[in-house]
Amino acid sequence: MEESRKIVFGIDCDEVLRSLLQNMVDLYNYHFKQNLSKDDVKDFKVEVSFPRITEKTGCTASHWFFQKHGHELFYKSGAFPKIRENIETLQKYGEVVIITYQKSYNNKIDTLRWLDKNGIRPDGICFLKDKTVVHCDWFIDDNTWNFIGCNAEHGVIIDAPYNRDIPVQDVMYQSNCRYMHKFNSLDEFVEWFVKNNKNM
């Protein structure tokens, strides 16, 4: 690769690197005797997708998942295939910055420990709710809300059950991205990126 300004990849953690949603569904089914599947989660808002939590406990689904069961979710959730290899591949082309939002200090610590446990060594990590404040060349996320006002050159939506019915063009029009792409996984994106950037 020629000496030039490094490409910056901004990558979300949950549902891009970490399989948080499957763990959430498993916890919900176990504690509330349900038979929900990951594909049933059609809304990113946990209060909508997991209604029995408030009905049965009186606390919000957000508090139940991310505070009461935060360690179980943020440290113990599985990793998607080949994430360490994919991060290392992207680092051959530029810098990888993890851009993720975690509600509490403990959630942040568990996320840092999870990254370390899975051998993920990013060039930087940002914990923030408004991801548009970070400028990058490629912004990779599963939550289409995070693309509203996004300033990346390329937006990359990673498939999740709650974004499948949202047209890619609609997401692009709400962002400041010049290009918008969608892939089933980070692994699929990295394979495509390498194939299309062989001369870099």
C-alpha positions as CSV (number, residue, x, y, z in Angstrom):
1,M,0.0,0.0,0.0
2,E,1.4,3.4,-1.0
3,E,2.1,6.0,1.7
4,S,-1.0,8.2,1.9
5,R,-3.7,9.2,4.4
6,K,-4.9,6.1,6.1
7,I,-8.5,4.9,5.5
8,V,-10.5,4.9,8.7
9,F,-13.1,2.2,9.3
10,G,-15.6,3.0,12.0
11,I,-17.1,-0.3,13.2
12,D,-20.0,-0.9,15.6
13,C,-19.6,-3.7,18.1
14,D,-23.0,-5.3,18.8
15,E,-24.4,-7.4,15.9
16,V,-21.3,-6.6,13.8
17,L,-18.7,-8.2,16.0
18,R,-20.6,-9.4,19.1
19,S,-23.7,-11.6,18.8
20,L,-25.6,-9.7,21.5
21,L,-29.1,-10.2,20.1
22,Q,-29.0,-14.0,20.2
23,N,-28.0,-13.9,23.9
24,M,-30.8,-11.4,24.6
25,V,-33.3,-13.7,23.0
26,D,-32.0,-16.7,24.9
27,L,-32.2,-14.8,28.3
28,Y,-35.7,-13.6,27.5
29,N,-37.0,-17.0,26.6
30,Y,-35.4,-18.6,29.7
31,H,-36.7,-16.1,32.2
32,F,-40.1,-15.5,30.7
33,K,-40.9,-19.0,29.2
34,Q,-41.2,-17.7,25.7
35,N,-40.1,-19.2,22.3
36,L,-38.9,-16.1,20.6
37,S,-36.3,-16.4,17.8
38,K,-33.7,-13.8,16.7
39,D,-35.7,-13.2,13.5
40,D,-38.7,-12.2,15.5
41,V,-37.0,-9.1,16.8
42,K,-38.3,-6.6,14.2
43,D,-37.8,-3.4,16.3
44,F,-34.5,-2.2,17.6
45,K,-36.3,-0.8,20.7
46,V,-36.1,-3.5,23.4
47,E,-39.3,-2.3,25.1
48,V,-41.2,-3.0,21.8
49,S,-39.5,-6.3,21.0
50,F,-39.5,-7.8,24.5
51,P,-42.8,-6.6,26.1
52,R,-43.2,-9.3,28.8
53,I,-40.2,-7.9,30.7
54,T,-42.1,-4.8,31.9
55,E,-45.4,-6.7,32.3
56,K,-43.7,-9.3,34.6
57,T,-41.1,-7.2,36.4
58,G,-42.2,-3.6,36.3
59,C,-38.8,-2.4,35.2
60,T,-38.0,-1.4,31.6
61,A,-36.6,-3.9,29.2
62,S,-33.5,-1.7,28.8
63,H,-32.8,-1.8,32.5
64,W,-33.5,-5.5,32.8
65,F,-31.1,-6.4,29.9
66,F,-28.3,-3.8,30.2
67,Q,-28.1,-3.3,34.0
68,K,-29.5,-6.4,35.7
69,H,-28.0,-8.8,33.1
70,G,-25.3,-6.5,31.6
71,H,-22.3,-8.7,32.5
72,E,-24.0,-11.7,31.1
73,L,-24.7,-9.9,27.8
74,F,-21.7,-7.7,27.3
75,Y,-19.0,-10.1,28.4
76,K,-20.5,-13.5,27.8
77,S,-22.1,-13.1,24.4
78,G,-20.5,-14.9,21.5
79,A,-18.5,-13.5,18.6
80,F,-19.4,-13.7,15.0
81,P,-17.1,-15.9,12.8
82,K,-13.6,-14.6,11.9
83,I,-14.0,-11.2,13.5
84,R,-10.3,-11.0,14.6
85,E,-9.1,-12.0,11.2
86,N,-11.4,-9.5,9.5
87,I,-10.3,-6.6,11.8
88,E,-6.6,-7.5,11.0
89,T,-7.4,-7.6,7.3
90,L,-8.9,-4.1,7.4
91,Q,-5.9,-2.9,9.4
92,K,-3.7,-3.7,6.4
93,Y,-5.7,-0.9,4.5
94,G,-6.0,1.6,7.3
95,E,-7.1,2.1,10.9
96,V,-10.0,0.4,12.7
97,V,-11.9,2.4,15.3
98,I,-14.7,0.6,17.3
99,I,-17.6,3.1,17.7
100,T,-20.1,1.7,20.2
101,Y,-22.7,3.0,22.7
102,Q,-22.9,1.3,26.1
103,K,-25.1,2.7,28.8
104,S,-23.0,2.3,31.9
105,Y,-19.4,2.2,33.1
106,N,-19.7,-1.5,33.8
107,N,-21.0,-2.2,30.3
108,K,-18.0,-0.3,28.9
109,I,-15.6,-2.4,31.0
110,D,-17.3,-5.6,30.0
111,T,-17.0,-4.6,26.3
112,L,-13.3,-3.8,26.6
113,R,-12.8,-7.1,28.3
114,W,-14.8,-8.9,25.6
115,L,-12.7,-7.3,22.8
116,D,-9.6,-8.4,24.6
117,K,-10.9,-11.9,25.2
118,N,-11.6,-12.3,21.5
119,G,-8.3,-10.9,20.4
120,I,-9.7,-7.7,18.9
121,R,-7.0,-5.0,18.9
122,P,-8.5,-1.9,17.3
123,D,-6.6,1.3,16.7
124,G,-9.1,3.1,18.8
125,I,-12.4,2.8,20.6
126,C,-15.1,5.4,21.1
127,F,-18.1,5.0,23.5
128,L,-20.7,7.5,22.5
129,K,-24.4,7.7,21.6
130,D,-24.2,10.2,18.7
131,K,-21.9,8.3,16.3
132,T,-22.1,11.1,13.7
133,V,-19.4,13.1,15.6
134,V,-16.8,10.6,14.6
135,H,-15.6,11.1,11.0
136,C,-14.5,8.0,9.1
137,D,-14.3,6.8,5.5
138,W,-16.3,3.6,6.1
139,F,-19.0,3.5,8.8
140,I,-20.3,-0.1,9.6
141,D,-23.3,-0.6,11.8
142,D,-26.5,-2.6,12.1
143,N,-28.8,0.1,13.5
144,T,-30.0,2.3,10.7
145,W,-30.7,5.2,13.1
146,N,-27.0,5.6,13.5
147,F,-26.7,6.6,9.8
148,I,-28.9,9.7,10.2
149,G,-26.6,12.6,9.6
150,C,-23.6,10.2,9.3
151,N,-20.6,11.9,7.6
152,A,-18.8,8.9,6.3
153,E,-18.0,8.5,2.6
154,H,-19.4,5.0,2.7
155,G,-22.1,3.6,5.0
156,V,-22.3,-0.1,5.4
157,I,-25.4,-1.7,6.9
158,I,-24.9,-5.1,8.5
159,D,-28.0,-7.3,8.2
160,A,-30.2,-7.7,11.2
161,P,-33.9,-8.7,11.5
162,Y,-34.9,-5.1,12.5
163,N,-33.4,-3.5,9.4
164,R,-34.4,-6.0,6.6
165,D,-37.5,-4.1,5.6
166,I,-35.8,-0.7,5.5
167,P,-34.6,0.2,1.9
168,V,-30.9,1.0,1.7
169,Q,-31.7,4.1,-0.4
170,D,-33.9,5.4,2.4
171,V,-31.0,5.1,4.8
172,M,-28.6,6.8,2.4
173,Y,-31.0,9.8,1.9
174,Q,-31.1,10.4,5.7
175,S,-27.3,10.3,5.9
176,N,-24.5,12.4,4.4
177,C,-22.9,9.3,2.9
178,R,-22.1,9.3,-0.8
179,Y,-22.5,5.6,-1.0
180,M,-24.6,3.1,1.0
181,H,-24.0,-0.7,1.0
182,K,-25.6,-3.7,2.8
183,F,-23.9,-7.0,3.6
184,N,-25.0,-10.0,5.6
185,S,-22.0,-9.8,7.9
186,L,-18.7,-8.1,8.5
187,D,-17.0,-11.2,6.9
188,E,-18.9,-10.7,3.7
189,F,-18.1,-7.0,3.6
190,V,-14.3,-7.6,4.2
191,E,-14.3,-10.2,1.4
192,W,-16.0,-7.7,-0.9
193,F,-13.7,-4.9,0.1
194,V,-10.5,-6.8,-0.4
195,K,-11.7,-8.0,-3.8
196,N,-12.4,-4.5,-4.9
197,N,-9.2,-2.9,-3.5
198,K,-6.5,-5.3,-4.7
199,N,-4.4,-2.4,-6.0
200,M,-4.2,-0.5,-2.8
